């Protein structure tokens, strides 16, 4: 039995298969939120779009694929919004794998009503279900923060500048810099 254990250990350490996660490629590395944003709590979503609209909450729809470099780059932005606005908005991050073979819905309480077929796509719906923002690709964190502030009616730090900064090869963080006003 001991020989079998040693052989197994040797195979694990000498295996030609390595675990690589590369943010800048369209490779599948696993779920992008825990790997690249350090926040696995975003997926699966805590609520549905239908419930979010019914409860009159501001909703962020984020359509992504785990094997998209652009989606990987947006994961820290969405995670940052979750950290700042968690109690006041619903973030509904959905991989588009399930949506790709479905017809577009005619019901505004269904996510595929809003998906335009491109990823990543970020949509902000106000508490009345009206689209306040809809964009594909990389989106500026500060712009999203401002739209959420307007949509919720809650104050945002208007004198702050936000940026997404990588702190290691895999993870990023949102940093807040105070801007000074020249008098």
C-alpha positions as CSV (number, residue, x, y, z in Angstrom):
1,X,0.0,0.0,0.0
2,X,2.9,2.4,0.8
3,X,4.3,1.9,-2.7
4,X,1.0,2.9,-4.2
5,X,0.9,6.1,-2.1
6,X,4.5,7.1,-3.1
7,X,3.7,6.5,-6.8
8,X,0.6,8.6,-6.5
9,X,2.5,11.5,-4.8
10,X,5.3,11.2,-7.4
11,X,2.7,11.4,-10.3
12,X,1.1,14.5,-8.8
13,X,4.3,16.4,-8.5
14,X,5.8,15.2,-11.8
15,X,2.6,15.7,-13.8
16,X,3.1,17.6,-17.0
17,X,-0.3,19.2,-16.4
18,X,0.0,22.5,-14.6
19,X,-2.7,24.7,-13.2
20,X,-2.4,28.0,-15.0
21,X,-4.7,31.0,-14.8
22,X,-3.9,33.8,-17.3
23,X,-6.0,36.9,-17.2
24,X,-5.1,38.1,-20.7
25,X,-6.2,35.1,-22.6
26,X,-9.5,33.6,-23.7
27,X,-8.7,30.4,-21.7
28,X,-11.0,28.7,-19.2
29,X,-9.4,29.0,-15.8
30,X,-12.5,28.4,-13.7
31,X,-15.0,30.9,-12.4
32,X,-13.6,34.4,-12.9
33,X,-15.0,36.0,-9.7
34,X,-13.1,34.0,-7.1
35,X,-9.9,33.8,-9.3
36,X,-9.6,37.3,-10.7
37,X,-11.7,39.4,-8.3
38,X,-11.3,37.5,-5.1
39,X,-15.1,37.4,-4.6
40,X,-16.8,34.1,-5.2
41,X,-19.9,35.4,-3.4
42,X,-21.2,37.0,-6.6
43,X,-22.0,33.7,-8.3
44,X,-24.5,32.3,-8.3
45,X,-26.6,35.5,-8.0
46,X,-28.3,35.9,-4.6
47,X,-31.5,36.9,-6.4
48,X,-33.2,36.8,-9.7
49,X,-33.9,39.7,-12.0
50,X,-37.7,39.0,-11.5
51,X,-37.4,39.3,-7.7
52,X,-35.1,42.4,-7.9
53,X,-37.6,44.2,-10.1
54,X,-40.5,43.1,-7.9
55,X,-38.6,44.5,-4.9
56,X,-37.9,47.8,-6.7
57,X,-34.1,47.5,-6.3
58,X,-31.4,48.8,-8.6
59,X,-30.1,45.9,-10.6
60,X,-26.8,45.3,-12.3
61,X,-26.9,42.7,-15.0
62,X,-23.5,41.4,-15.9
63,X,-23.3,39.0,-18.8
64,X,-20.0,37.2,-19.1
65,X,-18.1,34.0,-20.0
66,X,-15.4,32.5,-17.9
67,X,-13.1,32.0,-20.9
68,X,-13.2,35.7,-22.0
69,X,-10.2,37.9,-21.3
70,X,-12.5,41.0,-21.3
71,X,-14.9,39.3,-18.8
72,X,-11.9,38.4,-16.6
73,X,-10.8,42.1,-16.7
74,X,-14.3,43.3,-15.7
75,X,-14.7,40.9,-12.8
76,X,-12.8,43.2,-10.3
77,X,-15.0,46.1,-11.4
78,X,-18.2,44.2,-10.7
79,X,-16.8,42.8,-7.5
80,X,-15.9,46.4,-6.4
81,X,-19.5,47.5,-7.0
82,X,-20.6,44.6,-4.9
83,X,-18.3,45.7,-2.0
84,X,-19.4,49.3,-2.1
85,X,-23.2,48.9,-2.9
86,X,-23.9,45.4,-1.6
87,X,-26.8,46.5,0.7
88,X,-28.4,48.8,-1.9
89,X,-28.3,47.0,-5.2
90,X,-28.6,43.5,-6.7
91,X,-25.8,42.2,-8.8
92,X,-26.9,39.5,-11.2
93,X,-23.8,38.1,-12.9
94,X,-24.8,35.5,-15.5
95,X,-22.7,33.4,-17.7
96,X,-24.1,33.4,-21.2
97,X,-23.6,29.7,-21.9
98,X,-27.3,29.0,-21.0
99,X,-28.6,32.0,-23.0
100,X,-26.8,31.3,-26.3
101,X,-29.4,28.8,-27.5
102,X,-32.5,30.6,-26.2
103,X,-34.6,33.0,-28.1
104,X,-34.6,36.6,-26.8
105,X,-37.4,37.0,-24.3
106,X,-40.2,39.5,-24.7
107,X,-40.5,39.8,-20.9
108,X,-38.4,42.6,-19.2
109,X,-38.1,40.5,-16.0
110,X,-36.0,37.9,-17.9
111,X,-32.3,38.5,-18.3
112,X,-32.2,37.5,-21.9
113,X,-34.5,40.3,-22.7
114,X,-31.5,42.6,-22.2
115,X,-28.6,40.5,-23.5
116,X,-27.4,41.7,-26.9
117,X,-25.3,38.6,-27.7
118,X,-21.9,40.2,-26.9
119,X,-19.8,39.8,-23.8
120,X,-19.0,41.2,-21.4
121,X,-22.2,43.3,-21.2
122,X,-23.0,45.5,-18.2
123,X,-26.5,46.9,-17.7
124,X,-27.9,49.0,-14.9
125,X,-31.6,49.1,-14.3
126,X,-33.1,51.6,-11.9
127,X,-35.7,50.7,-9.3
128,X,-38.4,51.1,-11.9
129,X,-36.7,48.7,-14.3
130,X,-35.6,51.4,-16.7
131,X,-32.2,50.9,-18.4
132,X,-29.9,53.6,-17.1
133,X,-26.7,52.1,-18.7
134,X,-25.9,49.4,-21.2
135,X,-22.4,48.8,-22.5
136,X,-20.2,46.1,-23.8
137,X,-16.5,45.6,-23.0
138,X,-14.5,47.4,-20.3
139,X,-16.4,50.0,-18.4
140,X,-15.0,52.6,-16.1
141,X,-15.7,51.9,-12.4
142,X,-16.2,55.6,-11.6
143,X,-18.8,55.9,-14.3
144,X,-20.8,52.9,-13.0
145,X,-20.5,54.2,-9.4
146,X,-21.9,57.5,-10.5
147,X,-24.9,55.9,-12.3
148,X,-25.6,53.7,-9.4
149,X,-25.6,56.7,-7.0
150,X,-28.0,58.5,-9.3
151,X,-30.2,55.4,-9.6
152,X,-30.4,54.7,-5.9
153,X,-30.6,58.3,-4.8
154,X,-27.8,57.6,-2.3
155,X,-24.7,59.7,-2.0
156,X,-21.5,58.6,-3.6
157,X,-18.2,60.3,-2.9
158,X,-18.2,62.6,-5.9
159,X,-14.7,63.9,-5.1
160,X,-13.2,60.4,-5.3
161,X,-11.6,58.7,-8.2
162,X,-11.7,55.0,-8.5
163,X,-9.5,52.6,-10.4
164,X,-9.0,48.9,-10.7
165,X,-5.4,47.9,-9.9
166,X,-3.8,44.5,-10.0
167,X,-2.1,43.5,-6.8
168,X,-0.8,40.2,-8.1
169,X,-0.8,38.1,-11.2
170,X,-4.4,37.0,-10.7
171,X,-6.3,39.4,-8.4
172,X,-7.2,43.0,-8.6
173,X,-8.7,45.5,-6.2
174,X,-10.6,48.8,-6.4
175,X,-8.7,51.7,-5.1
176,X,-10.1,55.0,-4.1
177,X,-8.1,58.2,-4.5
178,X,-9.3,61.5,-3.1
179,X,-9.1,64.3,-5.6
180,X,-8.2,67.7,-4.3
181,X,-9.9,70.8,-5.4
182,X,-7.7,73.8,-6.2
183,X,-9.2,77.0,-4.7
